[in-house]
């Protein structure tokens, strides 16, 4: 082996050994959850108590036919498995929940403001997961507009 090659091998040997021992560090045990400080903009998300009727949020998206079509598709992908494609019957996941999620029909939604529905989608609501990170603001408002068209 040339001296230069030997130097290289000697230089990277400790790095390779470190990689072998990486899991033997004292920091965390396997599956142990690291204790992290909550992010700066964190809010308590236990759901309902955060949601207020008639809040200050204004719906910035107008329900154009194209936007409603997008809302419909978003609903089919993200919501229908629980709430059902039509309000008459819950989706396959919703049927397994006890009690099942509401059908989101016109009667229920007419008692809810746009802002309330938007916040329920964004922050989660009771057993419903939050969609803040999965859907853009535009998409969440499109969902609100689409829900308004459901029977
Ligand atoms: C994992 C199942 C699940 C998914 C997915 C889900 N929801 Fe829900 N949703 C629920 C449950 C359950 C409730 C009722 C709250 C409870 O009982 O804890 C609910 C309640 C609601 C409410 C009613 C809030 C109120 O004021 O009564 C709205 C509106 C709603 N969901 C919209 C949506 C939309 C829009 C989506 C898709 C982006 C969605 N949900 C996805 C389970 C789900």
Backbone and ligand atoms as CSV (ligand in chain L), in Angstrom:
chain,resi,resn,atom,element,x,y,z
A,1,UNK,N,N,0.851,-1.209,0.000
A,1,UNK,CA,C,0.000,0.000,0.000
A,1,UNK,C,C,0.877,1.246,0.000
A,2,UNK,N,N,0.560,2.194,-0.836
A,2,UNK,CA,C,1.313,3.453,-0.854
A,2,UNK,C,C,1.072,4.189,0.467
A,3,UNK,N,N,2.090,4.944,0.914
A,3,UNK,CA,C,1.916,5.664,2.202
A,3,UNK,C,C,0.668,6.544,2.215
A,4,UNK,N,N,0.393,7.178,1.079
A,4,UNK,CA,C,-0.759,8.089,1.060
A,4,UNK,C,C,-2.052,7.311,1.269
A,5,UNK,N,N,-2.149,6.099,0.648
A,5,UNK,CA,C,-3.331,5.262,0.804
A,5,UNK,C,C,-3.477,4.826,2.258
A,6,UNK,N,N,-2.343,4.487,2.875
A,6,UNK,CA,C,-2.380,4.057,4.278
A,6,UNK,C,C,-2.904,5.188,5.167
A,7,UNK,N,N,-2.438,6.393,4.851
A,7,UNK,CA,C,-2.902,7.563,5.620
A,7,UNK,C,C,-4.422,7.695,5.527
A,8,UNK,N,N,-4.937,7.530,4.293
A,8,UNK,CA,C,-6.390,7.694,4.091
A,8,UNK,C,C,-7.152,6.647,4.905
A,9,UNK,N,N,-6.675,5.387,4.829
A,9,UNK,CA,C,-7.346,4.323,5.579
A,9,UNK,C,C,-7.320,4.636,7.070
A,10,UNK,N,N,-6.168,5.066,7.564
A,10,UNK,CA,C,-6.060,5.381,8.987
A,10,UNK,C,C,-6.973,6.541,9.376
A,11,UNK,N,N,-7.091,7.478,8.440
A,11,UNK,CA,C,-7.900,8.659,8.754
A,11,UNK,C,C,-9.391,8.326,8.833
A,12,UNK,N,N,-9.875,7.441,7.952
A,12,UNK,CA,C,-11.332,7.193,7.980
A,12,UNK,C,C,-11.724,6.045,8.925
A,13,UNK,N,N,-10.726,5.278,9.395
A,13,UNK,CA,C,-11.058,4.153,10.283
A,13,UNK,C,C,-11.890,4.576,11.505
A,14,UNK,N,N,-11.501,5.640,12.228
A,14,UNK,CA,C,-12.316,6.025,13.409
A,14,UNK,C,C,-13.740,6.403,13.029
A,15,UNK,N,N,-13.892,7.000,11.858
A,15,UNK,CA,C,-15.232,7.386,11.419
A,15,UNK,C,C,-16.101,6.144,11.223
A,16,UNK,N,N,-15.502,5.120,10.584
A,16,UNK,CA,C,-16.261,3.887,10.366
A,16,UNK,C,C,-16.640,3.253,11.702
A,17,UNK,N,N,-15.716,3.250,12.656
A,17,UNK,CA,C,-16.008,2.669,13.969
A,17,UNK,C,C,-17.128,3.456,14.647
A,18,UNK,N,N,-17.069,4.779,14.496
A,18,UNK,CA,C,-18.107,5.610,15.116
A,18,UNK,C,C,-19.467,5.241,14.555
A,19,UNK,N,N,-19.532,4.977,13.237
A,19,UNK,CA,C,-20.796,4.604,12.627
A,19,UNK,C,C,-21.303,3.296,13.223
A,20,UNK,N,N,-20.378,2.363,13.492
A,20,UNK,CA,C,-20.791,1.078,14.072
A,20,UNK,C,C,-21.404,1.254,15.459
A,21,UNK,N,N,-20.879,2.223,16.212
A,21,UNK,CA,C,-21.331,2.396,17.602
A,21,UNK,C,C,-22.441,3.437,17.746
A,22,UNK,N,N,-22.916,3.926,16.611
A,22,UNK,CA,C,-23.854,5.045,16.674
A,22,UNK,C,C,-25.058,4.752,17.567
A,23,UNK,N,N,-25.564,3.505,17.503
A,23,UNK,CA,C,-26.759,3.175,18.282
A,23,UNK,C,C,-26.436,2.920,19.751
A,24,UNK,N,N,-25.152,2.960,20.113
A,24,UNK,CA,C,-24.809,2.646,21.514
A,24,UNK,C,C,-24.601,3.923,22.319
A,25,UNK,N,N,-25.080,5.037,21.823
A,25,UNK,CA,C,-24.903,6.288,22.555
A,25,UNK,C,C,-25.902,6.373,23.699
A,26,UNK,N,N,-25.563,7.179,24.720
A,26,UNK,CA,C,-26.464,7.253,25.865
A,26,UNK,C,C,-27.730,8.064,25.597
A,27,UNK,N,N,-27.780,8.866,24.496
A,27,UNK,CA,C,-28.858,9.855,24.356
A,27,UNK,C,C,-30.272,9.268,24.441
A,28,UNK,N,N,-30.663,8.421,23.476
A,28,UNK,CA,C,-32.017,7.862,23.530
A,28,UNK,C,C,-31.960,6.357,23.404
A,29,UNK,N,N,-32.849,5.672,24.089
A,29,UNK,CA,C,-33.033,4.241,23.872
A,29,UNK,C,C,-33.908,4.060,22.632
A,30,UNK,N,N,-33.842,2.884,21.970
A,30,UNK,CA,C,-34.739,2.674,20.818
A,30,UNK,C,C,-36.185,2.907,21.217
A,31,UNK,N,N,-36.936,3.576,20.381
A,31,UNK,CA,C,-38.369,3.873,20.577
A,31,UNK,C,C,-38.622,4.895,21.672
A,32,UNK,N,N,-37.570,5.354,22.335
A,32,UNK,CA,C,-37.801,6.356,23.368
A,32,UNK,C,C,-38.030,7.701,22.693
A,33,UNK,N,N,-39.054,8.409,23.132
A,33,UNK,CA,C,-39.371,9.682,22.509
A,33,UNK,C,C,-38.474,10.767,23.095
A,34,UNK,N,N,-37.742,11.501,22.233
A,34,UNK,CA,C,-36.916,12.574,22.782
A,34,UNK,C,C,-37.780,13.669,23.397
A,35,UNK,N,N,-37.283,14.266,24.463
A,35,UNK,CA,C,-38.051,15.348,25.080
A,35,UNK,C,C,-37.697,16.647,24.368
A,36,UNK,N,N,-38.646,17.197,23.642
A,36,UNK,CA,C,-38.390,18.416,22.876
A,36,UNK,C,C,-39.248,19.554,23.412
A,37,UNK,N,N,-38.731,20.761,23.291
A,37,UNK,CA,C,-39.529,21.928,23.656
A,37,UNK,C,C,-40.585,22.133,22.569
A,38,UNK,N,N,-41.796,22.565,22.929
A,38,UNK,CA,C,-42.815,22.779,21.895
A,38,UNK,C,C,-42.397,23.897,20.963
A,39,UNK,N,N,-42.750,23.793,19.650
A,39,UNK,CA,C,-42.409,24.871,18.718
A,39,UNK,C,C,-43.061,26.195,19.119
A,40,UNK,N,N,-42.483,27.272,18.649
A,40,UNK,CA,C,-42.909,28.602,19.080
A,40,UNK,C,C,-44.397,28.861,18.835
A,41,UNK,N,N,-44.896,28.436,17.641
A,41,UNK,CA,C,-46.287,28.751,17.327
A,41,UNK,C,C,-47.260,27.650,17.770
A,42,UNK,N,N,-46.807,26.775,18.680
A,42,UNK,CA,C,-47.662,25.662,19.102
A,42,UNK,C,C,-48.893,26.170,19.856
A,43,UNK,N,N,-50.023,25.543,19.585
A,43,UNK,CA,C,-51.241,25.850,20.331
A,43,UNK,C,C,-51.758,24.542,20.910
A,44,UNK,N,N,-52.436,24.597,22.056
A,44,UNK,CA,C,-53.003,23.357,22.577
A,44,UNK,C,C,-54.084,22.862,21.621
A,45,UNK,N,N,-53.985,21.614,21.177
A,45,UNK,CA,C,-54.952,21.140,20.193
A,45,UNK,C,C,-55.731,19.963,20.765
A,46,UNK,N,N,-56.513,20.249,21.794
A,46,UNK,CA,C,-57.422,19.213,22.246
A,46,UNK,C,C,-58.753,19.385,21.542
A,47,UNK,N,N,-58.878,20.398,20.658
A,47,UNK,CA,C,-60.037,20.497,19.795
A,47,UNK,C,C,-61.084,21.498,20.208
A,48,UNK,N,N,-62.273,20.979,20.473
A,48,UNK,CA,C,-63.470,21.790,20.603
A,48,UNK,C,C,-63.326,23.147,21.283
A,49,UNK,N,N,-62.664,23.194,22.459
A,49,UNK,CA,C,-62.677,24.439,23.219
A,49,UNK,C,C,-62.044,25.602,22.463
A,50,UNK,N,N,-61.214,25.285,21.444
A,50,UNK,CA,C,-60.581,26.355,20.669
A,50,UNK,C,C,-61.525,26.950,19.638
A,51,UNK,N,N,-62.559,26.191,19.300
A,51,UNK,CA,C,-63.397,26.596,18.185
A,51,UNK,C,C,-64.524,27.486,18.679
A,52,UNK,N,N,-64.590,28.664,18.072
A,52,UNK,CA,C,-65.658,29.568,18.471
A,52,UNK,C,C,-66.496,29.883,17.245
A,53,UNK,N,N,-67.753,30.049,17.424
A,53,UNK,CA,C,-68.624,30.419,16.316
A,53,UNK,C,C,-68.378,31.885,15.962
A,54,UNK,N,N,-68.580,32.209,14.702
A,54,UNK,CA,C,-68.506,33.607,14.256
A,54,UNK,C,C,-67.185,34.260,14.578
A,55,UNK,N,N,-66.092,33.560,14.305
A,55,UNK,CA,C,-64.795,34.127,14.635
A,55,UNK,C,C,-64.404,35.169,13.591
A,56,UNK,N,N,-63.240,35.772,13.789
A,56,UNK,CA,C,-62.808,36.880,12.949
A,56,UNK,C,C,-62.383,36.459,11.540
A,57,UNK,N,N,-62.068,35.146,11.345
A,57,UNK,CA,C,-61.579,34.715,10.030
A,57,UNK,C,C,-62.627,34.913,8.943
A,58,UNK,N,N,-62.172,35.478,7.796
A,58,UNK,CA,C,-63.074,35.666,6.656
A,58,UNK,C,C,-62.686,34.700,5.552
A,59,UNK,N,N,-63.663,34.116,4.907
A,59,UNK,CA,C,-63.396,33.192,3.806
A,59,UNK,C,C,-62.925,33.986,2.579
A,60,UNK,N,N,-61.648,33.821,2.171
A,60,UNK,CA,C,-61.122,34.620,1.059
A,60,UNK,C,C,-61.356,33.975,-0.307
A,61,UNK,N,N,-61.885,32.764,-0.341
A,61,UNK,CA,C,-62.007,32.023,-1.600
A,61,UNK,C,C,-63.456,32.046,-2.078
A,62,UNK,N,N,-63.648,32.514,-3.325
A,62,UNK,CA,C,-65.016,32.541,-3.826
A,62,UNK,C,C,-65.355,31.188,-4.440
A,63,UNK,N,N,-66.610,30.747,-4.256
A,63,UNK,CA,C,-66.983,29.404,-4.697
A,63,UNK,C,C,-67.231,29.330,-6.202
A,64,UNK,N,N,-66.190,29.546,-6.996
A,64,UNK,CA,C,-66.320,29.408,-8.448
A,64,UNK,C,C,-66.481,27.927,-8.769
A,65,UNK,N,N,-67.043,27.613,-9.947
A,65,UNK,CA,C,-67.220,26.196,-10.290
A,65,UNK,C,C,-65.911,25.406,-10.205
A,66,UNK,N,N,-64.801,26.008,-10.670
A,66,UNK,CA,C,-63.519,25.298,-10.638
A,66,UNK,C,C,-63.077,25.024,-9.197
A,67,UNK,N,N,-63.254,26.030,-8.316
A,67,UNK,CA,C,-62.848,25.871,-6.920
A,67,UNK,C,C,-63.709,24.811,-6.227
A,68,UNK,N,N,-64.991,24.784,-6.572
A,68,UNK,CA,C,-65.883,23.780,-5.975
A,68,UNK,C,C,-65.492,22.376,-6.420
A,69,UNK,N,N,-65.089,22.257,-7.694
A,69,UNK,CA,C,-64.640,20.951,-8.189
A,69,UNK,C,C,-63.407,20.491,-7.413
A,70,UNK,N,N,-62.474,21.431,-7.171
A,70,UNK,CA,C,-61.269,21.069,-6.407
A,70,UNK,C,C,-61.654,20.669,-4.987
A,71,UNK,N,N,-62.583,21.418,-4.390
A,71,UNK,CA,C,-63.039,21.093,-3.037
A,71,UNK,C,C,-63.643,19.701,-2.979
A,72,UNK,N,N,-64.404,19.374,-4.009
A,72,UNK,CA,C,-65.042,18.063,-4.065
A,72,UNK,C,C,-63.988,16.955,-4.112
A,73,UNK,N,N,-62.958,17.163,-4.953
A,73,UNK,CA,C,-61.887,16.165,-5.072
A,73,UNK,C,C,-61.100,16.053,-3.764
A,74,UNK,N,N,-60.841,17.214,-3.132
A,74,UNK,CA,C,-60.117,17.194,-1.858
A,74,UNK,C,C,-60.913,16.451,-0.801
A,75,UNK,N,N,-62.219,16.650,-0.824
A,75,UNK,CA,C,-63.079,15.970,0.147
A,75,UNK,C,C,-63.032,14.464,-0.073
A,76,UNK,N,N,-63.107,14.044,-1.346
A,76,UNK,CA,C,-63.094,12.608,-1.650
A,76,UNK,C,C,-61.792,11.971,-1.155
A,77,UNK,N,N,-60.672,12.713,-1.288
A,77,UNK,CA,C,-59.374,12.152,-0.903
A,77,UNK,C,C,-59.144,12.176,0.601
A,78,UNK,N,N,-59.507,13.300,1.256
A,78,UNK,CA,C,-59.091,13.505,2.639
A,78,UNK,C,C,-60.168,13.257,3.686
A,79,UNK,N,N,-61.416,13.328,3.310
A,79,UNK,CA,C,-62.474,13.363,4.313
A,79,UNK,C,C,-63.488,12.242,4.166
A,80,UNK,N,N,-63.736,11.798,2.911
A,80,UNK,CA,C,-64.853,10.895,2.660
A,80,UNK,C,C,-64.686,9.544,3.358
A,81,UNK,N,N,-63.456,9.104,3.586
A,81,UNK,CA,C,-63.279,7.805,4.257
A,81,UNK,C,C,-63.918,7.826,5.638
A,82,UNK,N,N,-64.016,8.985,6.254
A,82,UNK,CA,C,-64.692,9.079,7.549
A,82,UNK,C,C,-66.123,9.599,7.389
A,83,UNK,N,N,-66.261,10.765,6.753
A,83,UNK,CA,C,-67.571,11.436,6.740
A,83,UNK,C,C,-68.508,10.913,5.667
A,84,UNK,N,N,-67.988,10.179,4.680
A,84,UNK,CA,C,-68.837,9.639,3.624
A,84,UNK,C,C,-68.891,10.551,2.412
A,85,UNK,N,N,-68.856,9.952,1.219
A,85,UNK,CA,C,-68.960,10.717,-0.036
A,85,UNK,C,C,-70.268,11.503,-0.059
A,86,UNK,N,N,-71.376,10.885,0.326
A,86,UNK,CA,C,-72.627,11.614,0.525
A,86,UNK,C,C,-72.890,11.675,2.026
A,87,UNK,N,N,-73.709,12.623,2.443
A,87,UNK,CA,C,-73.950,12.755,3.880
A,87,UNK,C,C,-74.840,11.629,4.414
A,88,UNK,N,N,-75.420,10.826,3.508
A,88,UNK,CA,C,-76.340,9.771,3.946
A,88,UNK,C,C,-75.609,8.584,4.575
A,89,UNK,N,N,-74.396,8.305,4.106
A,89,UNK,CA,C,-73.700,7.114,4.590
A,89,UNK,C,C,-72.250,7.432,4.910
A,90,UNK,N,N,-71.751,7.002,6.109
A,90,UNK,CA,C,-70.370,7.261,6.471
A,90,UNK,C,C,-69.438,6.419,5.604
A,91,UNK,N,N,-68.150,6.848,5.543
A,91,UNK,CA,C,-67.141,6.090,4.803
A,91,UNK,C,C,-66.683,4.880,5.602
A,92,UNK,N,N,-65.817,4.050,5.007
A,92,UNK,CA,C,-65.385,2.803,5.652
A,92,UNK,C,C,-64.700,3.021,7.005
A,93,UNK,N,N,-63.912,4.091,7.145
A,93,UNK,CA,C,-63.261,4.354,8.436
A,93,UNK,C,C,-64.294,4.886,9.426
A,94,UNK,N,N,-65.140,5.789,8.944
A,94,UNK,CA,C,-66.171,6.378,9.796
A,94,UNK,C,C,-67.083,5.330,10.406
A,95,UNK,N,N,-67.389,4.308,9.624
A,95,UNK,CA,C,-68.283,3.252,10.128
A,95,UNK,C,C,-67.671,2.507,11.305
A,96,UNK,N,N,-66.347,2.490,11.365
A,96,UNK,CA,C,-65.672,1.771,12.451
A,96,UNK,C,C,-65.602,2.614,13.733
A,97,UNK,N,N,-65.772,3.925,13.603
A,97,UNK,CA,C,-65.672,4.797,14.779
A,97,UNK,C,C,-66.970,4.738,15.580
A,98,UNK,N,N,-66.816,4.755,16.898
A,98,UNK,CA,C,-68.009,4.742,17.749
A,98,UNK,C,C,-67.941,5.890,18.732
A,99,UNK,N,N,-68.841,6.862,18.723
A,99,UNK,CA,C,-69.885,7.008,17.711
A,99,UNK,C,C,-69.282,7.440,16.370
A,100,UNK,N,N,-69.986,7.192,15.262
A,100,UNK,CA,C,-69.459,7.571,13.949
A,100,UNK,C,C,-69.386,9.091,13.801
A,101,UNK,N,N,-68.546,9.592,12.882
A,101,UNK,CA,C,-68.487,11.042,12.649
A,101,UNK,C,C,-69.802,11.532,12.035
A,102,UNK,N,N,-70.069,12.832,12.171
A,102,UNK,CA,C,-71.303,13.360,11.568
A,102,UNK,C,C,-71.232,13.296,10.042
A,103,UNK,N,N,-72.387,13.234,9.386
A,103,UNK,CA,C,-72.446,13.140,7.928
A,103,UNK,C,C,-72.168,14.441,7.210
A,104,UNK,N,N,-72.005,15.530,7.962
A,104,UNK,CA,C,-71.756,16.854,7.377
A,104,UNK,C,C,-72.817,17.210,6.342
A,105,UNK,N,N,-74.063,17.079,6.730
A,105,UNK,CA,C,-75.143,17.451,5.814
A,105,UNK,C,C,-75.498,18.929,5.995
A,106,UNK,N,N,-76.408,19.383,5.162
A,106,UNK,CA,C,-76.786,20.785,5.165
A,106,UNK,C,C,-77.285,21.239,6.548
A,107,UNK,N,N,-78.076,20.393,7.223
A,107,UNK,CA,C,-78.643,20.773,8.527
A,107,UNK,C,C,-77.565,21.081,9.552
A,108,UNK,N,N,-76.526,20.217,9.586
A,108,UNK,CA,C,-75.458,20.453,10.559
A,108,UNK,C,C,-74.669,21.711,10.190
A,109,UNK,N,N,-74.341,21.831,8.900
A,109,UNK,CA,C,-73.420,22.898,8.479
A,109,UNK,C,C,-74.056,24.279,8.500
A,110,UNK,N,N,-75.368,24.363,8.352
A,110,UNK,CA,C,-75.965,25.699,8.353
A,110,UNK,C,C,-75.840,26.356,9.733
A,111,UNK,N,N,-75.589,25.545,10.761
A,111,UNK,CA,C,-75.370,26.104,12.097
A,111,UNK,C,C,-73.907,26.388,12.391
A,112,UNK,N,N,-73.056,26.241,11.397
A,112,UNK,CA,C,-71.626,26.472,11.609
A,112,UNK,C,C,-71.163,27.586,10.676
A,113,UNK,N,N,-70.321,28.477,11.204
A,113,UNK,CA,C,-69.769,29.536,10.342
A,113,UNK,C,C,-68.643,28.966,9.488
A,114,UNK,N,N,-68.300,29.669,8.403
A,114,UNK,CA,C,-67.168,29.266,7.566
A,114,UNK,C,C,-65.894,29.149,8.416
A,115,UNK,N,N,-65.689,30.150,9.292
A,115,UNK,CA,C,-64.472,30.167,10.105
A,115,UNK,C,C,-64.416,28.947,11.028
A,116,UNK,N,N,-65.569,28.575,11.563
A,116,UNK,CA,C,-65.622,27.417,12.457
A,116,UNK,C,C,-65.215,26.146,11.710
A,117,UNK,N,N,-65.765,25.956,10.506
A,117,UNK,CA,C,-65.445,24.761,9.719
A,117,UNK,C,C,-63.963,24.776,9.337
A,118,UNK,N,N,-63.492,25.968,8.935
A,118,UNK,CA,C,-62.083,26.119,8.547
A,118,UNK,C,C,-61.170,25.742,9.713
A,119,UNK,N,N,-61.520,26.193,10.910
A,119,UNK,CA,C,-60.681,25.890,12.068
A,119,UNK,C,C,-60.766,24.421,12.455
A,120,UNK,N,N,-61.951,23.829,12.296
A,120,UNK,CA,C,-62.080,22.398,12.594
A,120,UNK,C,C,-61.153,21.596,11.691
A,121,UNK,N,N,-61.105,21.983,10.390
A,121,UNK,CA,C,-60.233,21.289,9.441
A,121,UNK,C,C,-58.763,21.547,9.792
A,122,UNK,N,N,-58.448,22.796,10.099
A,122,UNK,CA,C,-57.051,23.178,10.323
A,122,UNK,C,C,-56.487,22.586,11.607
A,123,UNK,N,N,-57.259,22.686,12.702
A,123,UNK,CA,C,-56.727,22.328,14.020
A,123,UNK,C,C,-57.189,20.968,14.508
A,124,UNK,N,N,-58.085,20.337,13.756
A,124,UNK,CA,C,-58.669,19.085,14.227
A,124,UNK,C,C,-59.864,19.387,15.103
A,125,UNK,N,N,-60.673,18.371,15.356
A,125,UNK,CA,C,-61.904,18.605,16.117
A,125,UNK,C,C,-62.261,17.302,16.816
A,126,UNK,N,N,-62.115,17.260,18.142
A,126,UNK,CA,C,-62.376,16.006,18.850
A,126,UNK,C,C,-61.496,14.898,18.310
A,127,UNK,N,N,-62.125,13.850,17.808
A,127,UNK,CA,C,-61.346,12.709,17.310
A,127,UNK,C,C,-60.884,12.912,15.867
A,128,UNK,N,N,-61.242,14.028,15.293
A,128,UNK,CA,C,-60.828,14.274,13.904
A,128,UNK,C,C,-59.398,14.820,13.852
A,129,UNK,N,N,-58.577,14.285,12.923
A,129,UNK,CA,C,-57.188,14.759,12.842
A,129,UNK,C,C,-57.099,16.175,12.276
A,130,UNK,N,N,-55.966,16.842,12.490
A,130,UNK,CA,C,-55.805,18.196,11.959
A,130,UNK,C,C,-55.180,18.143,10.558
A,131,UNK,N,N,-55.535,19.105,9.719
A,131,UNK,CA,C,-55.068,19.109,8.333
A,131,UNK,C,C,-54.211,20.330,7.997
A,132,UNK,N,N,-53.832,21.077,9.044
A,132,UNK,CA,C,-53.068,22.301,8.827
A,132,UNK,C,C,-51.820,22.047,7.977
A,133,UNK,N,N,-51.111,20.954,8.250
A,133,UNK,CA,C,-49.855,20.684,7.555
A,133,UNK,C,C,-50.078,19.958,6.227
A,134,UNK,N,N,-51.257,19.359,6.058
A,134,UNK,CA,C,-51.475,18.527,4.857
A,134,UNK,C,C,-52.118,19.304,3.725
A,135,UNK,N,N,-52.927,20.307,4.059
A,135,UNK,CA,C,-53.647,21.061,3.033
A,135,UNK,C,C,-53.286,22.530,3.134
A,136,UNK,N,N,-53.163,23.199,1.978
A,136,UNK,CA,C,-52.878,24.633,2.005
A,136,UNK,C,C,-54.114,25.384,2.502
A,137,UNK,N,N,-53.938,26.665,2.862
A,137,UNK,CA,C,-55.075,27.472,3.316
A,137,UNK,C,C,-56.148,27.514,2.229
A,138,UNK,N,N,-55.689,27.746,0.984
A,138,UNK,CA,C,-56.607,27.783,-0.162
A,138,UNK,C,C,-57.434,26.499,-0.225
A,139,UNK,N,N,-56.758,25.358,-0.072
A,139,UNK,CA,C,-57.455,24.066,-0.159
A,139,UNK,C,C,-58.477,23.909,0.962
A,140,UNK,N,N,-58.108,24.391,2.170
A,140,UNK,CA,C,-59.039,24.258,3.300
A,140,UNK,C,C,-60.278,25.116,3.085
A,141,UNK,N,N,-60.091,26.321,2.514
A,141,UNK,CA,C,-61.267,27.165,2.233
A,141,UNK,C,C,-62.097,26.561,1.102
A,142,UNK,N,N,-61.436,25.938,0.119
A,142,UNK,CA,C,-62.174,25.282,-0.960
A,142,UNK,C,C,-63.034,24.156,-0.402
A,143,UNK,N,N,-62.501,23.469,0.625
A,143,UNK,CA,C,-63.294,22.422,1.280
A,143,UNK,C,C,-64.524,23.019,1.970
A,144,UNK,N,N,-64.310,24.162,2.640
A,144,UNK,CA,C,-65.427,24.832,3.304
A,144,UNK,C,C,-66.526,25.145,2.282
A,145,UNK,N,N,-66.118,25.736,1.165
A,145,UNK,CA,C,-67.091,26.100,0.126
A,145,UNK,C,C,-67.796,24.865,-0.426
A,146,UNK,N,N,-67.031,23.793,-0.634
A,146,UNK,CA,C,-67.658,22.573,-1.147
A,146,UNK,C,C,-68.676,22.024,-0.142
A,147,UNK,N,N,-68.312,22.033,1.156
A,147,UNK,CA,C,-69.232,21.492,2.171
A,147,UNK,C,C,-70.567,22.222,2.155
A,148,UNK,N,N,-70.503,23.530,1.854
A,148,UNK,CA,C,-71.739,24.327,1.806
A,148,UNK,C,C,-72.692,23.840,0.716
A,149,UNK,N,N,-72.153,23.144,-0.308
A,149,UNK,CA,C,-73.011,22.697,-1.414
A,149,UNK,C,C,-73.599,21.313,-1.156
A,150,UNK,N,N,-73.169,20.668,-0.040
A,150,UNK,CA,C,-73.678,19.315,0.211
A,150,UNK,C,C,-75.105,19.338,0.721
A,151,UNK,N,N,-75.870,18.349,0.319
A,151,UNK,CA,C,-77.270,18.229,0.757
A,151,UNK,C,C,-77.333,17.680,2.179
L,1,LIG,C1,C,-60.367,9.918,10.882
L,1,LIG,C2,C,-61.702,10.328,10.541
L,1,LIG,C3,C,-61.946,11.737,10.067
L,1,LIG,C4,C,-61.396,12.367,8.962
L,1,LIG,C5,C,-60.345,11.831,7.996
L,1,LIG,C6,C,-62.033,13.654,8.891
L,1,LIG,N1,N,-62.904,13.819,9.927
L,1,LIG,FE1,FE,-64.080,15.432,10.249
L,1,LIG,N2,N,-64.762,14.609,11.987
L,1,LIG,C7,C,-64.453,13.324,12.432
L,1,LIG,C8,C,-65.148,13.081,13.693
L,1,LIG,C9,C,-65.077,11.789,14.494
L,1,LIG,C10,C,-65.871,14.253,13.978
L,1,LIG,C11,C,-66.751,14.548,15.178
L,1,LIG,C12,C,-65.916,15.000,16.357
L,1,LIG,C13,C,-65.874,13.952,17.413
L,1,LIG,O1,O,-66.883,13.237,17.591
L,1,LIG,O2,O,-64.843,13.795,18.069
L,1,LIG,C14,C,-65.620,15.173,12.882
L,1,LIG,C15,C,-66.192,16.433,12.764
L,1,LIG,C16,C,-66.082,17.260,11.666
L,1,LIG,C17,C,-66.787,18.507,11.504
L,1,LIG,C18,C,-67.874,19.022,12.414
L,1,LIG,C19,C,-67.482,20.085,13.342
L,1,LIG,C20,C,-68.702,20.503,14.102
L,1,LIG,O3,O,-68.795,21.673,14.346
L,1,LIG,O4,O,-69.556,19.677,14.474
L,1,LIG,C21,C,-66.432,19.023,10.289
L,1,LIG,C22,C,-66.899,20.324,9.645
L,1,LIG,C23,C,-65.483,18.092,9.705
L,1,LIG,N3,N,-65.306,17.037,10.571
L,1,LIG,C24,C,-64.897,18.261,8.470
L,1,LIG,C25,C,-63.938,17.401,7.935
L,1,LIG,C26,C,-63.243,17.645,6.701
L,1,LIG,C27,C,-63.504,18.797,5.746
L,1,LIG,C28,C,-62.346,16.623,6.558
L,1,LIG,C29,C,-61.333,16.424,5.451
L,1,LIG,C30,C,-60.370,17.476,5.258
L,1,LIG,C31,C,-62.505,15.735,7.699
L,1,LIG,N4,N,-63.470,16.249,8.515
L,1,LIG,C32,C,-61.761,14.581,7.890
L,1,LIG,C33,C,-63.636,12.415,11.799
L,1,LIG,C34,C,-62.882,12.672,10.670
